[in-house]
Amino acid sequence: MALRPLGDRIVVRREAPEETTAGGIVLPDTAKNKPQRGVVLAVGPGKLKKDGTRAPMQLKAGDRVLFTSWAGDEFKDRAKNEEILIMHESDVLCVIEEK
């Protein structure tokens, strides 16, 4: 299934939740928090401005991002058996850059 987001929306695959705590305690499924990090899979063309032009997107496919906890709508990609998020670019707080 290929998704092509519209406007200023992006498609994000959420990172896997932590399996253990910093102290080494294994977490059951009910205690795992959904991570607020993910990888951008697809990016829309940009928000349409009043003058008819599009604002350029600041993100690109492959960016690792940190987003708000209530960001986007969650969907199940049955072909890959994973959950994806579709959200507005403004829901992203920052890009995570590896040093």
Buried (B, 14 or more C-beta within 10 A) or exposed (E): EEEEBEBBBBBBBBEEEEEEEEEEEEEEEEEEEEBBEBBBBBBBBBBEEEEEEEEEBEBEEEBBBBBEEEBBEEBEBEEEEEEBBBBBBEBBEEEEEEE
